[in-house]
Amino acid sequence: VQLQAFGGGLVQTGGSLRLSCASSRSIFSFNAMDWFRQAPGKQRELVATITIRDNTNYADSVKGRFTIPRDNAKNTVYLQMNSLKPEDTAVYYCHSTNIFAGVDYWGQGTQVTVSS
């Protein structure tokens, strides 16, 4: 399984970006898909999750600003980021989990930089 993340870039404070995570396998094969991020000198943190039942969960720091929609036909999960802040600057990674198989997968990171 390959997860390909893209869509990062440089944006000003208050701007928006949409990250995409395209899976080589049907996203219905995963129990959940997530976006993590890692800022320089910090631990990787969970940003948003969407389950196979469309339940979503967000880190407190992004609630009300980020959403995690998906397109089942395209096997793609997105991270829509609005009202971006400099503290959102990080490398963003997509991740998927298949609990029954006991495996998970990571995509390559995509850099998001928010200028003040």
ZIWO-V261379 format. One record per backbone hydrogen bond with DSSP energy under -1.0 kcal/mol. CO is the residue of the C=O (numbers start at 1). NH is the residue of the N-H. E is the energy in kcal/mol with one decimal. If there is no record, write none. Layout:
co:CO nh:NH e:E
co:CO nh:NH e:E
This chain:
co:2 nh:24 e:-2.0
co:4 nh:22 e:-2.7
co:6 nh:20 e:-3.0
co:9 nh:113 e:-2.7
co:11 nh:115 e:-2.5
co:12 nh:15 e:-2.4
co:15 nh:84 e:-2.3
co:17 nh:81 e:-3.2
co:19 nh:79 e:-2.1
co:20 nh:6 e:-2.2
co:21 nh:77 e:-2.3
co:22 nh:4 e:-2.7
co:26 nh:29 e:-2.0
co:27 nh:30 e:-1.2
co:31 nh:52 e:-2.2
co:32 nh:97 e:-2.2
co:33 nh:50 e:-2.7
co:34 nh:95 e:-2.1
co:35 nh:47 e:-3.0
co:35 nh:48 e:-1.6
co:36 nh:93 e:-2.6
co:37 nh:45 e:-3.0
co:38 nh:91 e:-2.3
co:39 nh:42 e:-2.2
co:45 nh:37 e:-2.2
co:47 nh:59 e:-2.5
co:48 nh:35 e:-2.4
co:49 nh:57 e:-1.8
co:50 nh:33 e:-2.6
co:51 nh:54 e:-2.3
co:55 nh:51 e:-2.5
co:57 nh:49 e:-2.3
co:59 nh:62 e:-1.8
co:59 nh:63 e:-1.1
co:62 nh:65 e:-2.4
co:62 nh:66 e:-2.3
co:65 nh:82 e:-1.8
co:67 nh:80 e:-2.4
co:69 nh:78 e:-3.0
co:71 nh:76 e:-1.9
co:75 nh:23 e:-2.9
co:76 nh:71 e:-3.1
co:77 nh:21 e:-2.2
co:79 nh:19 e:-2.4
co:80 nh:67 e:-2.0
co:81 nh:17 e:-2.2
co:84 nh:14 e:-3.2
co:85 nh:88 e:-2.2
co:86 nh:89 e:-1.8
co:90 nh:112 e:-2.8
co:91 nh:38 e:-2.2
co:92 nh:110 e:-2.1
co:93 nh:36 e:-3.0
co:94 nh:107 e:-2.6
co:95 nh:34 e:-3.1
co:96 nh:105 e:-2.3
co:97 nh:31 e:-2.9
co:97 nh:32 e:-1.2
co:98 nh:102 e:-1.2
co:98 nh:103 e:-1.9
co:103 nh:98 e:-3.0
co:105 nh:96 e:-2.1
co:110 nh:92 e:-2.9
co:112 nh:90 e:-2.0
co:113 nh:11 e:-2.6
co:115 nh:13 e:-1.9
